[in-house]
């Protein structure tokens, strides 16, 4: 199923998330959701939710495990195009995308252009081309609710 890393309970968010360490020139200010492509997303999501003792929501054929700081979305290979058009799946399981919040999406766009990073604009997001993220796509957004994969699902994004 993969390796799960735990943070010692005594390490609070204040000890880990120092303000001076989360200020980036690209305007990224929060790590959000992760999108995994797996065979049997329902079964794998149920097992992970049970292991992590976290709530699970079924959103048609996207399965969402809620955590304290974001969500883990599990989808079947044929569903990836709704979130990351044109992405290629090297193998499953595959960490296809990571949602990163931006305090200034126009600033993020300018930073990416200034550094020559390849990206596409998709339904209010900036999505890096996979080779920029070692195969995964970074999906920058400025949504207050941080539900970027839910938003992409609802907009009917397709390749």
DSSP file (Angstrom, degrees, kcal/mol; ACC not computed):
  #  RESIDUE AA STRUCTURE BP1 BP2  ACC     N-H-->O    O-->H-N    N-H-->O    O-->H-N    TCO  KAPPA ALPHA  PHI   PSI    X-CA   Y-CA   Z-CA
    1    1 A X              0   0    0      0, 0.0     2,-0.2     0, 0.0    92,-0.1   0.000 360.0 360.0 360.0 -22.4    0.0    0.0    0.0
    2    2 A X        -     0   0    0      2,-0.1     2,-0.5    91,-0.0     0, 0.0  -0.579 360.0 -63.3 123.4 170.4    2.9    2.4    0.5
    3    3 A X        -     0   0    0     -2,-0.2     2,-0.5     2,-0.0     0, 0.0  -0.822  41.7-159.6 -98.4 131.7    4.9    3.8    3.3
    4    4 A X        -     0   0    0     -2,-0.5     2,-0.4     2,-0.0    -2,-0.1  -0.945   6.0-153.2-112.3 126.8    3.2    6.1    5.8
    5    5 A X        -     0   0    0     -2,-0.5     2,-0.3     2,-0.0    -2,-0.0  -0.834   7.7-155.3-102.8 138.9    5.2    8.5    7.8
    6    6 A X        -     0   0    0     -2,-0.4     2,-0.4     0, 0.0    -2,-0.0  -0.850   7.9-139.9-111.5 146.4    4.1    9.6   11.2
    7    7 A X        -     0   0    0     -2,-0.3    -2,-0.0     4,-0.0     0, 0.0  -0.868  37.5 -99.8-101.1 137.9    5.0   12.8   13.1
    8    8 A X    >   -     0   0    0     -2,-0.4     3,-2.2     1,-0.2    -1,-0.0  -0.324  29.6-127.3 -56.3 134.3    5.5   12.5   16.8
    9    9 A X  T 3  S+     0   0    0      1,-0.3    -1,-0.2     3,-0.0    -2,-0.0   0.806 106.6  62.6 -56.0 -31.5    2.3   13.7   18.6
   10   10 A X  T 3  S+     0   0    0      1,-0.1     2,-1.0     2,-0.1    -1,-0.3   0.650  83.3  88.6 -72.7 -11.1    4.3   16.1   20.8
   11   11 A X    <   -     0   0    0     -3,-2.2    -1,-0.1     4,-0.0    -4,-0.0  -0.749  69.6-163.2 -88.3 102.5    5.4   18.0   17.6
   12   12 A X    >>  -     0   0    0     -2,-1.0     4,-1.1     1,-0.1     3,-0.8  -0.266  34.6-101.9 -79.9 169.6    2.7   20.6   17.2
   13   13 A X  H 3> S+     0   0    0      1,-0.2     4,-3.3     2,-0.2     3,-0.5   0.863 122.5  60.0 -58.8 -36.1    2.0   22.5   14.0
   14   14 A X  H 34 S+     0   0    0      1,-0.2    -1,-0.2     2,-0.2     5,-0.1   0.822 104.7  49.4 -62.7 -30.4    3.7   25.5   15.6
   15   15 A X  H <4 S+     0   0    0     -3,-0.8    -1,-0.2     1,-0.1    -2,-0.2   0.734 122.0  32.7 -79.9 -22.4    6.9   23.5   16.0
   16   16 A X  H  < S+     0   0    0     -4,-1.1     2,-1.0    -3,-0.5    -2,-0.2   0.823 112.5  56.3-102.3 -39.9    6.9   22.3   12.3
   17   17 A X     <  -     0   0    0     -4,-3.3     2,-0.2    -5,-0.2    -1,-0.2  -0.602  67.9-179.4-101.5  71.4    5.3   25.2   10.3
   18   18 A X    >>  -     0   0    0     -2,-1.0     3,-1.5    -3,-0.2     4,-0.8  -0.523  31.6-130.1 -71.2 135.7    7.5   28.2   11.1
   19   19 A X  G >4 S+     0   0    0      1,-0.3     3,-0.8    -2,-0.2     4,-0.3   0.864 107.2  54.4 -56.3 -39.2    6.2   31.4    9.3
   20   20 A X  G 34 S+     0   0    0      1,-0.2    -1,-0.3     2,-0.2     3,-0.2   0.674 107.3  52.2 -71.7 -14.4    9.7   32.1    7.9
   21   21 A X  G <4 S+     0   0    0     -3,-1.5    -1,-0.2     1,-0.2    -2,-0.2   0.591 107.1  50.8 -94.3 -11.9    9.9   28.7    6.4
   22   22 A X  S << S+     0   0    0     -4,-0.8     2,-0.7    -3,-0.8    -2,-0.2   0.273  81.7 101.4-110.5  11.1    6.6   28.8    4.5
   23   23 A X        +     0   0    0     -4,-0.3     2,-0.4    -3,-0.2     6,-0.1  -0.870  52.1 177.2 -95.5 115.9    7.1   32.1    2.7
   24   24 A X    >   -     0   0    0     -2,-0.7     3,-2.0     4,-0.6    -2,-0.0  -0.915  40.9-127.9-123.2 146.8    8.1   31.4   -0.8
   25   25 A X  T 3  S+     0   0    0     -2,-0.4    86,-0.1     1,-0.3    -1,-0.1   0.749 110.5  62.5 -61.1 -24.5    8.8   33.6   -3.8
   26   26 A X  T 3  S-     0   0    0      2,-0.1    -1,-0.3    85,-0.1    78,-0.2   0.406 113.6-118.6 -83.9   4.5    6.3   31.6   -5.8
   27   27 A X    <   +     0   0    0     -3,-2.0    76,-2.5     1,-0.3    77,-0.3   0.468  61.6 150.7  73.2   4.8    3.5   32.6   -3.4
   28   28 A X  E     +A  102   0A   0     74,-0.2    -4,-0.6     1,-0.1    -1,-0.3  -0.492  10.7 163.7 -65.4 133.3    2.9   29.0   -2.3
   29   29 A X  E     +     0   0A   0     72,-2.4     2,-0.3     1,-0.3    73,-0.2   0.410  53.2  28.7-135.2   0.8    1.6   29.0    1.2
   30   30 A X  E     -A  101   0A   0     71,-1.0    71,-2.6     0, 0.0     2,-0.5  -0.937  59.3-136.0-163.7 140.9    0.0   25.7    2.0
   31   31 A X  E     +A  100   0A   0     -2,-0.3    69,-0.2    69,-0.2     3,-0.1  -0.840  38.3 165.0 -93.3 130.8    0.2   22.1    1.0
   32   32 A X  E     +     0   0A   0     67,-3.0    -1,-0.1    -2,-0.5    68,-0.1   0.384  35.8   0.7-115.5-115.3   -3.2   20.6    0.4
   33   33 A X  E     -     0   0A   0    113,-0.3    66,-3.1    37,-0.2     2,-0.4  -0.333  48.8-146.1 -86.5 160.8   -4.6   17.5   -1.2
   34   34 A X  E     -Ab  98  72A   0     37,-2.0    39,-3.2    64,-0.2     2,-0.6  -0.986   7.5-149.2-125.7 137.1   -2.9   14.6   -2.9
   35   35 A X  E     -Ab  97  73A   0     62,-3.0    61,-1.6    -2,-0.4    62,-1.5  -0.936  15.7-171.1-110.7 118.2   -4.3   12.7   -5.9
   36   36 A X  E     -Ab  95  74A   0     37,-3.4    39,-2.5    -2,-0.6     2,-0.6  -0.899  15.1-147.3-110.7 136.4   -3.4    9.0   -6.1
   37   37 A X  E     +Ab  94  75A   0     57,-3.0    57,-2.1    -2,-0.4    56,-0.7  -0.911  35.5 156.9-100.5 123.4   -4.2    6.8   -9.1
   38   38 A X        -     0   0    0     37,-2.6     3,-0.4    -2,-0.6     2,-0.3  -0.946  47.0-106.6-141.5 157.9   -4.8    3.2   -7.9
   39   39 A X  S    S+     0   0    0     -2,-0.3     5,-0.2     1,-0.2    37,-0.0  -0.691 107.2  14.7 -77.8 144.8   -6.5    0.0   -9.0
   40   40 A X  S  > S-     0   0    0     -2,-0.3     4,-2.4     3,-0.1     5,-0.3   0.959  73.5-176.4  55.2  61.0   -9.6   -0.5   -6.9
   41   41 A X  H  > S+     0   0    0     -3,-0.4     4,-2.4     1,-0.2     5,-0.2   0.847  78.3  55.2 -58.5 -34.9   -9.9    3.1   -5.4
   42   42 A X  H  > S+     0   0    0      2,-0.2     4,-2.2     1,-0.2    -1,-0.2   0.957 111.8  41.6 -62.6 -50.7  -12.9    2.1   -3.3
   43   43 A X  H  > S+     0   0    0      1,-0.2     4,-2.1     2,-0.2    -2,-0.2   0.901 116.9  47.3 -65.3 -42.4  -11.1   -0.8   -1.5
   44   44 A X  H  X S+     0   0    0     -4,-2.4     4,-2.5     2,-0.2    -1,-0.2   0.896 112.4  49.6 -68.3 -39.3   -7.8    1.0   -1.1
   45   45 A X  H  X S+     0   0    0     -4,-2.4     4,-2.8    -5,-0.3     5,-0.2   0.908 110.3  51.1 -65.0 -40.5   -9.5    4.2    0.2
   46   46 A X  H  X S+     0   0    0     -4,-2.2     4,-2.2    -5,-0.2    -2,-0.2   0.922 112.0  46.7 -63.0 -43.2  -11.5    2.1    2.7
   47   47 A X  H  X S+     0   0    0     -4,-2.1     4,-2.6     2,-0.2    -2,-0.2   0.913 114.0  47.2 -65.7 -42.4   -8.3    0.4    4.0
   48   48 A X  H  X S+     0   0    0     -4,-2.5     4,-2.9     2,-0.2     5,-0.2   0.918 112.1  49.8 -66.1 -42.3   -6.4    3.6    4.3
   49   49 A X  H  X>S+     0   0    0     -4,-2.8     5,-2.1     1,-0.2     4,-1.0   0.903 112.8  47.5 -62.2 -41.0   -9.2    5.3    6.1
   50   50 A X  H  <5S+     0   0    0     -4,-2.2     3,-0.2    -5,-0.2    -2,-0.2   0.925 113.7  47.3 -66.2 -43.9   -9.5    2.4    8.5
   51   51 A X  H  <5S+     0   0    0     -4,-2.6    -2,-0.2     1,-0.2    -1,-0.2   0.919 119.4  39.1 -61.3 -45.4   -5.7    2.3    9.1
   52   52 A X  H  <5S-     0   0    0     -4,-2.9    -1,-0.2    -5,-0.2    -2,-0.2   0.556 104.6-129.4 -83.6  -7.9   -5.6    6.1    9.6
   53   53 A X  T  <5 +     0   0    0     -4,-1.0     2,-0.3    -3,-0.2    -3,-0.2   0.937  62.7 136.8  56.6  48.0   -8.8    6.2   11.6
   54   54 A X      < -     0   0    0     -5,-2.1    -1,-0.2    -6,-0.1    13,-0.1  -0.872  60.0 -92.0-124.2 155.2  -10.0    9.0    9.3
   55   55 A X        -     0   0    0     -2,-0.3    11,-2.1    11,-0.2     2,-0.4  -0.314  35.1-152.2 -66.4 149.5  -13.4    9.7    7.6
   56   56 A X  E     -C   65   0A   0      9,-0.2     2,-0.4     2,-0.0     9,-0.2  -0.983   8.5-168.8-124.7 134.2  -14.0    8.5    4.1
   57   57 A X  E     -C   64   0A   0      7,-2.8     7,-3.1    -2,-0.4     2,-0.6  -0.982  13.3-146.2-122.0 135.9  -16.3   10.0    1.5
   58   58 A X  E     -C   63   0A   0     -2,-0.4     2,-0.6     5,-0.2     5,-0.2  -0.903  12.8-174.9 -99.1 122.6  -17.3    8.5   -1.8
   59   59 A X  E >   -C   62   0A   0      3,-3.4     3,-1.7    -2,-0.6     2,-0.6  -0.746  63.1 -75.8-116.5  78.9  -17.7   11.1   -4.5
   60   60 A X  T 3  S-     0   0    0     -2,-0.6    -1,-0.1     1,-0.3     0, 0.0  -0.545 115.5 -12.9  58.7-108.3  -19.1    8.9   -7.3
   61   61 A X  T 3  S+     0   0    0     -2,-0.6    15,-0.5    -3,-0.1     2,-0.5   0.150 123.0  86.8-110.6  21.5  -15.8    7.2   -8.4
   62   62 A X  E <   -C   59   0A   0     -3,-1.7    -3,-3.4    13,-0.1     2,-0.5  -0.982  64.6-156.7-113.3 130.6  -13.4    9.5   -6.5
   63   63 A X  E     -CD  58  74A   0     11,-2.3    11,-2.8    -2,-0.5     2,-0.5  -0.928   6.2-160.6-114.9 130.7  -12.8    8.4   -2.9
   64   64 A X  E     -CD  57  73A   0     -7,-3.1    -7,-2.8    -2,-0.5     2,-0.6  -0.936   9.7-163.8-121.6 123.4  -11.6   11.0   -0.4
   65   65 A X  E     -CD  56  72A   0      7,-2.7     7,-2.4    -2,-0.5     2,-0.3  -0.929  22.4-140.2-103.9 119.4   -9.9   10.3    3.0
   66   66 A X  E     + D   0  71A   0    -11,-2.1     2,-0.3    -2,-0.6     5,-0.2  -0.571  23.7 178.2 -80.4 138.1  -10.1   13.4    5.2
   67   67 A X  E >   - D   0  70A   0      3,-2.6     3,-0.7    -2,-0.3   -13,-0.0  -0.772  45.0 -98.8-126.8 177.6   -7.0   14.4    7.3
   68   68 A X  T 3  S+     0   0    0     -2,-0.3     3,-0.1     1,-0.2    -2,-0.0   0.799 121.3  28.5 -67.1 -27.6   -6.3   17.2    9.7
   69   69 A X  T 3  S-     0   0    0      1,-0.2     2,-0.3   -37,-0.1    -1,-0.2   0.072 130.0 -35.5-124.9  23.8   -4.4   19.2    7.0
   70   70 A X  E <   - D   0  67A   0     -3,-0.7    -3,-2.6     2,-0.0     2,-0.3  -0.969  66.7 -78.3 152.7-166.0   -5.9   18.1    3.7
   71   71 A X  E     - D   0  66A   0     -2,-0.3   -37,-2.0    -5,-0.2     2,-0.6  -0.953  18.3-139.0-134.4 150.1   -7.4   15.2    1.8
   72   72 A X  E     -bD  34  65A   0     -7,-2.4    -7,-2.7    -2,-0.3     2,-0.5  -0.960  23.4-161.7-107.6 119.4   -6.2   12.1    0.0
   73   73 A X  E     -bD  35  64A   0    -39,-3.2   -37,-3.4    -2,-0.6     2,-0.5  -0.884   2.9-165.0-105.2 130.1   -8.1   11.5   -3.2
   74   74 A X  E     +bD  36  63A   0    -11,-2.8   -11,-2.3    -2,-0.5     2,-0.3  -0.967  14.8 166.9-118.6 128.8   -8.0    8.1   -4.8
   75   75 A X  E     -b   37   0A   0    -39,-2.5   -37,-2.6    -2,-0.5     2,-0.1  -0.931  36.2-105.9-136.3 159.1   -9.1    7.5   -8.4
   76   76 A X    >>  -     0   0    0    -15,-0.5     3,-2.1    -2,-0.3     4,-0.5  -0.470  41.3-104.8 -78.4 156.7   -8.9    4.8  -11.1
   77   77 A X  G >4 S+     0   0    0    -39,-0.3     3,-1.2     1,-0.3     4,-0.3   0.853 119.1  58.1 -52.4 -39.7   -6.5    5.3  -14.0
   78   78 A X  G 34 S+     0   0    0      1,-0.2    -1,-0.3     2,-0.1     3,-0.2   0.605 103.1  55.5 -70.4  -8.8   -9.3    6.1  -16.4
   79   79 A X  G X4 S+     0   0    0     -3,-2.1     3,-1.6     1,-0.1     4,-0.4   0.547  78.9  90.8 -97.1 -10.1  -10.4    9.1  -14.2
   80   80 A X  G XX S+     0   0    0     -3,-1.2     4,-2.6    -4,-0.5     3,-2.1   0.844  74.1  68.4 -58.0 -35.9   -7.1   10.9  -14.1
   81   81 A X  G 34 S+     0   0    0     -4,-0.3    -1,-0.3     1,-0.3     4,-0.1   0.746  88.7  65.9 -58.7 -24.0   -7.9   13.1  -17.1
   82   82 A X  G <4 S+     0   0    0     -3,-1.6    75,-0.4     1,-0.2    -1,-0.3   0.752 116.9  25.4 -67.6 -22.3  -10.7   14.9  -15.2
   83   83 A X  T <4 S+     0   0    0     -3,-2.1     2,-0.3    -4,-0.4    -2,-0.2   0.765 136.4  23.5-110.7 -38.5   -8.0   16.4  -12.9
   84   84 A X  S >< S-     0   0    0     -4,-2.6     3,-1.9    73,-0.1    -1,-0.2  -0.758  80.0-148.8-134.9  84.2   -4.8   16.4  -14.9
   85   85 A X  T 3  S+     0   0    0     -2,-0.3    -4,-0.1     1,-0.3    -3,-0.1  -0.267  80.6  11.6 -57.6 135.6   -5.5   16.5  -18.7
   86   86 A X  T 3  S+     0   0    0      1,-0.3    -1,-0.3     0, 0.0    -5,-0.1   0.427  88.0 148.6  80.8  -1.3   -2.9   14.7  -20.8
   87   87 A X    <   -     0   0    0     -3,-1.9     2,-0.4    -7,-0.1    -1,-0.3  -0.377  38.8-140.6 -66.8 143.8   -1.1   13.1  -17.8
   88   88 A X        -     0   0    0     47,-0.2     2,-0.7     8,-0.1    -1,-0.1  -0.878   6.0-139.3-106.2 140.6    0.5    9.8  -18.5
   89   89 A X        -     0   0    0     -2,-0.4     3,-0.1     1,-0.2     5,-0.0  -0.867  13.6-172.3-101.2 111.3    0.4    7.1  -15.9
   90   90 A X        -     0   0    0     -2,-0.7     2,-0.3     1,-0.3    -1,-0.2   0.870  69.2 -35.0 -70.8 -34.6    3.8    5.2  -15.6
   91   91 A X  S    S-     0   0    0    -54,-0.1     2,-0.4     2,-0.0    -1,-0.3  -0.939  78.8 -69.6-174.7 160.8    2.4    2.6  -13.3
   92   92 A X  S    S+     0   0    0     -2,-0.3     2,-0.2    -3,-0.1   -54,-0.2  -0.928 105.7  47.5-114.4 144.6   -0.1    2.2  -10.4
   93   93 A X  S    S+     0   0    0    -56,-0.7     2,-0.4    -2,-0.4   -55,-0.2   0.531  83.1 170.2 -70.0 153.2   -0.2    3.2   -7.7
   94   94 A X  E     -A   37   0A   0    -57,-2.1   -57,-3.0    -2,-0.2     2,-1.3  -0.987  38.2-139.3-140.7 123.9    0.9    6.6   -8.9
   95   95 A X  E     +A   36   0A   0     -2,-0.4   -59,-0.2   -59,-0.2     3,-0.1  -0.717  34.3 173.6 -80.8  97.6    1.0    9.9   -7.0
   96   96 A X  E     +     0   0A   0    -61,-1.6    41,-2.7    -2,-1.3     2,-0.3   0.848  50.8   5.1 -82.0 -36.8   -0.4   12.0   -9.9
   97   97 A X  E     -Ae  35 137A   0    -62,-1.5   -62,-3.0    39,-0.2     2,-0.4  -0.998  47.9-156.1-154.3 150.8   -0.9   15.4   -8.4
   98   98 A X  E     -Ae  34 138A   0     39,-2.2    41,-2.9    -2,-0.3     2,-0.4  -0.999  22.1-137.0-127.7 127.5   -0.4   17.6   -5.3
   99   99 A X  E     - e   0 139A   0    -66,-3.1   -67,-3.0    -2,-0.4     2,-0.5  -0.718  21.1-172.8 -86.3 130.3   -2.5   20.6   -4.6
  100  100 A X  E     -Ae  31 140A   0     39,-2.6    41,-1.8    -2,-0.4   -69,-0.2  -0.985  17.1-135.6-127.0 121.6   -0.6   23.6   -3.4
  101  101 A X  E     -Ae  30 141A   0    -71,-2.6   -72,-2.4    -2,-0.5   -71,-1.0  -0.452  16.0-155.0 -75.2 147.7   -2.4   26.7   -2.3
  102  102 A X  E     -A   28   0A   0     39,-2.7     3,-0.3   -74,-0.3   -74,-0.2  -0.981  18.2-154.9-125.0 135.1   -1.2   30.2   -3.4
  103  103 A X  S    S+     0   0    0    -76,-2.5     2,-0.2    -2,-0.4   -75,-0.1   0.623  99.6  22.0 -78.4 -12.5   -1.7   33.5   -1.6
  104  104 A X     >  -     0   0    0    -77,-0.3     4,-2.2   -78,-0.2    -1,-0.3  -0.673  65.8-174.6-156.6  90.6   -1.4   35.2   -5.0
  105  105 A X  H  > S+     0   0    0     -3,-0.3     4,-2.6     1,-0.3     5,-0.2   0.843  89.1  54.1 -63.6 -34.4   -2.1   33.1   -8.0
  106  106 A X  H  > S+     0   0    0      2,-0.2     4,-2.4     1,-0.2    -1,-0.3   0.896 109.3  49.5 -64.5 -38.5   -1.0   35.9  -10.4
  107  107 A X  H  > S+     0   0    0     -3,-0.2     4,-2.4     2,-0.2    -2,-0.2   0.877 109.7  51.1 -65.7 -38.2    2.3   36.1   -8.5
  108  108 A X  H  X S+     0   0    0     -4,-2.2     4,-2.6     2,-0.2    -2,-0.2   0.933 110.4  49.3 -62.8 -45.8    2.7   32.3   -8.8
  109  109 A X  H  X S+     0   0    0     -4,-2.6     4,-2.6     1,-0.2    -2,-0.2   0.928 112.1  48.1 -58.9 -46.3    2.0   32.5  -12.6
  110  110 A X  H  X S+     0   0    0     -4,-2.4     4,-2.6     1,-0.2    -1,-0.2   0.898 111.6  49.9 -63.0 -40.9    4.6   35.3  -12.9
  111  111 A X  H  X S+     0   0    0     -4,-2.4     4,-1.4     2,-0.2    -1,-0.2   0.923 111.6  48.3 -63.0 -44.5    7.2   33.4  -10.9
  112  112 A X  H  <>S+     0   0    0     -4,-2.6     5,-2.5     1,-0.2     4,-0.3   0.916 113.4  46.9 -63.8 -43.2    6.7   30.3  -13.0
  113  113 A X  H ><5S+     0   0    0     -4,-2.6     3,-1.3     1,-0.2    -1,-0.2   0.918 110.7  52.9 -63.0 -43.1    7.0   32.3  -16.2
  114  114 A X  H 3<5S+     0   0    0     -4,-2.6    -1,-0.2     1,-0.3    -2,-0.2   0.750 112.4  44.8 -65.4 -24.4   10.1   34.0  -14.9
  115  115 A X  T 3<5S-     0   0    0     -4,-1.4    -1,-0.3    -3,-0.2    -2,-0.2   0.318 112.8-116.3-102.4   7.0   11.8   30.7  -14.1
  116  116 A X  T < 5 +     0   0    0     -3,-1.3     2,-0.4    -4,-0.3    -3,-0.2   0.777  55.9 161.8  68.4  26.7   10.8   29.0  -17.4
  117  117 A X      < -     0   0    0     -5,-2.5     2,-0.3    -6,-0.2    -1,-0.2  -0.649  38.6-124.7 -83.0 134.5    8.6   26.4  -15.8
  118  118 A X        +     0   0    0     -2,-0.4    11,-2.2    11,-0.1     2,-0.3  -0.606  45.3 149.6 -77.6 133.2    6.1   24.6  -18.0
  119  119 A X  E     -F  128   0A   0     -2,-0.3     2,-0.3     9,-0.3     9,-0.2  -0.982  33.6-141.4-156.0 163.8    2.5   24.8  -16.9
  120  120 A X  E     -F  127   0A   0      7,-2.4     7,-3.3    -2,-0.3     2,-0.5  -0.951  20.3-127.1-126.5 149.6   -1.0   24.9  -18.2
  121  121 A X  E     +F  126   0A   0     -2,-0.3     2,-0.4     5,-0.2     5,-0.2  -0.868  33.8 174.2 -97.1 128.0   -4.0   26.8  -16.9
  122  122 A X  E >   -F  125   0A   0      3,-2.2     3,-1.2    -2,-0.5    -2,-0.0  -0.935  61.1 -32.7-142.0 111.7   -7.0   24.6  -16.2
  123  123 A X  T 3  S-     0   0    0     -2,-0.4     3,-0.1     1,-0.3    32,-0.1   0.868 127.4 -38.4  49.0  48.6  -10.3   25.7  -14.5
  124  124 A X  T 3  S+     0   0    0      1,-0.3    18,-0.4    17,-0.1     2,-0.3   0.623 121.0 103.0  81.1  12.9   -8.7   28.3  -12.3
  125  125 A X  E <   -F  122   0A   0     -3,-1.2    -3,-2.2    16,-0.1     2,-0.5  -0.858  65.0-135.5-122.5 160.7   -5.5   26.3  -11.5
  126  126 A X  E     -FG 121 140A   0     14,-2.1    14,-2.9    -2,-0.3     2,-0.6  -0.981  25.6-166.8-112.4 118.8   -1.9   26.4  -12.7
  127  127 A X  E     -FG 120 139A   0     -7,-3.3    -7,-2.4    -2,-0.5    12,-0.2  -0.922  13.2-137.1-115.0 117.7   -0.7   22.9  -13.4
  128  128 A X  E     -F  119   0A   0     10,-2.3    -9,-0.3    -2,-0.6     2,-0.2  -0.327  31.0-103.0 -65.2 150.9    2.9   22.2  -13.9
  129  129 A X    >>  -     0   0    0    -11,-2.2     3,-2.0     1,-0.1     4,-0.6  -0.527  38.8-109.8 -70.8 146.3    3.9   19.8  -16.6
  130  130 A X  G >4>S+     0   0    0      1,-0.3     5,-3.0     2,-0.2     3,-1.2   0.793 113.9  60.2 -53.9 -36.0    4.8   16.4  -15.1
  131  131 A X  G >45S+     0   0    0      1,-0.3     3,-1.0     3,-0.2    -1,-0.3   0.763  97.3  62.1 -68.0 -19.9    8.5   16.5  -15.8
  132  132 A X  G <45S+     0   0    0     -3,-2.0    -1,-0.3     1,-0.2    -2,-0.2   0.777 110.4  40.1 -70.8 -25.2    8.7   19.6  -13.6
  133  133 A X  G X<5S-     0   0    0     -3,-1.2     3,-1.7    -4,-0.6    -1,-0.2  -0.030 122.4-100.5-112.3  29.2    7.5   17.6  -10.7
  134  134 A X  T < 5S-     0   0    0     -3,-1.0    -3,-0.2     1,-0.3     3,-0.1   0.862  94.0 -35.6  54.2  38.2    9.5   14.4  -11.4
  135  135 A X  T 3 <S+     0   0    0     -5,-3.0    -1,-0.3     1,-0.4     2,-0.2  -0.055 124.1  94.8 108.7 -30.4    6.4   12.8  -12.9
  136  136 A X  S <  S-     0   0    0     -3,-1.7    -3,-0.5    -6,-0.2     2,-0.5  -0.574  71.0-125.4 -90.7 157.8    3.7   14.3  -10.6
  137  137 A X  E     -e   97   0A   0    -41,-2.7   -39,-2.2    -2,-0.2     2,-0.6  -0.879  11.8-144.2-102.9 132.2    1.8   17.5  -11.4
  138  138 A X  E     -e   98   0A   0     -2,-0.5   -10,-2.3   -41,-0.2     2,-0.8  -0.873  13.7-158.1 -94.1 123.3    1.7   20.4   -8.9
  139  139 A X  E     -eG  99 127A   0    -41,-2.9   -39,-2.6    -2,-0.6     2,-0.3  -0.861   6.6-163.2-107.3 100.7   -1.7   22.0   -9.0
  140  140 A X  E     +eG 100 126A   0    -14,-2.9   -14,-2.1    -2,-0.8     2,-0.3  -0.644  20.2 159.9 -84.0 139.3   -1.5   25.6   -7.7
  141  141 A X  E     -e  101   0A   0    -41,-1.8   -39,-2.7    -2,-0.3   -16,-0.1  -0.946  41.8-145.3-151.1 167.4   -4.8   27.2   -6.7
  142  142 A X        +     0   0    0    -18,-0.4     2,-0.2    -2,-0.3   -41,-0.1  -0.002  46.5 144.5-126.8  28.8   -6.2   30.0   -4.7
  143  143 A X    >   -     0   0    0      1,-0.1     3,-0.7   -19,-0.1     5,-0.1  -0.500  45.4-146.5 -72.3 132.4   -9.4   28.4   -3.5
  144  144 A X  T 3  S+     0   0    0     -2,-0.2    -1,-0.1     1,-0.2   -43,-0.0   0.842 101.4  48.1 -65.3 -33.7  -10.5   29.4    0.0
  145  145 A X  T 3  S-     0   0    0      2,-0.1    -1,-0.2     1,-0.1    -2,-0.1   0.544  98.1-139.3 -86.1  -6.1  -11.9   25.9    0.6
  146  146 A X    <   +     0   0    0     -3,-0.7     2,-1.6     1,-0.2  -113,-0.3   0.563  61.0 132.5  60.7   9.9   -8.8   24.1   -0.7
  147  147 A X     >  +     0   0    0      1,-0.2     4,-2.2     2,-0.1    -1,-0.2  -0.400  17.3 147.6 -88.9  61.4  -11.1   21.6   -2.5
  148  148 A X  H  >  +     0   0    0     -2,-1.6     4,-2.5     1,-0.2    -1,-0.2   0.874  68.5  47.7 -68.6 -38.9   -9.2   21.9   -5.8
  149  149 A X  H  > S+     0   0    0     -3,-0.3     4,-2.0     2,-0.2    -1,-0.2   0.867 112.1  50.6 -72.9 -33.7   -9.8   18.2   -7.0
  150  150 A X  H  > S+     0   0    0      2,-0.2     4,-2.4     1,-0.2    -2,-0.2   0.910 111.3  49.6 -62.9 -42.1  -13.5   18.5   -6.1
  151  151 A X  H  X S+     0   0    0     -4,-2.2     4,-2.0     2,-0.2    -2,-0.2   0.927 110.9  48.4 -61.8 -46.5  -13.6   21.7   -8.1
  152  152 A X  H  X>S+     0   0    0     -4,-2.5     5,-1.5     1,-0.2     4,-0.5   0.870 111.2  51.4 -63.5 -35.6  -11.8   20.1  -11.1
  153  153 A X  H ><5S+     0   0    0     -4,-2.0     3,-0.9     1,-0.2    -1,-0.2   0.928 111.2  47.3 -65.0 -44.5  -14.2   17.2  -10.9
  154  154 A X  H 3<5S+     0   0    0     -4,-2.4    -2,-0.2     1,-0.2    -1,-0.2   0.810 106.1  57.6 -69.1 -29.8  -17.3   19.5  -10.9
  155  155 A X  H 3<5S-     0   0    0     -4,-2.0    -1,-0.2    -5,-0.2    -2,-0.2   0.602 107.1-125.8 -78.6  -8.9  -16.0   21.6  -13.8
  156  156 A X  T <<5 -     0   0    0     -3,-0.9    -3,-0.2    -4,-0.5    -2,-0.1   0.823  35.0-169.1  70.9  31.0  -15.8   18.5  -16.0
  157  157 A X      < +     0   0    0     -5,-1.5     2,-0.3   -75,-0.4    -1,-0.2  -0.233  13.0 169.0 -50.6 135.9  -12.2   19.0  -16.9
  158  158 A X              0   0    0    -75,-0.1   -73,-0.1   -76,-0.0   -76,-0.1  -0.983 360.0 360.0-149.3 161.0  -11.2   16.7  -19.7
  159  159 A X              0   0    0     -2,-0.3   -77,-0.1   -75,-0.1    -2,-0.1   0.458 360.0 360.0 -82.0 360.0   -8.3   16.2  -22.1
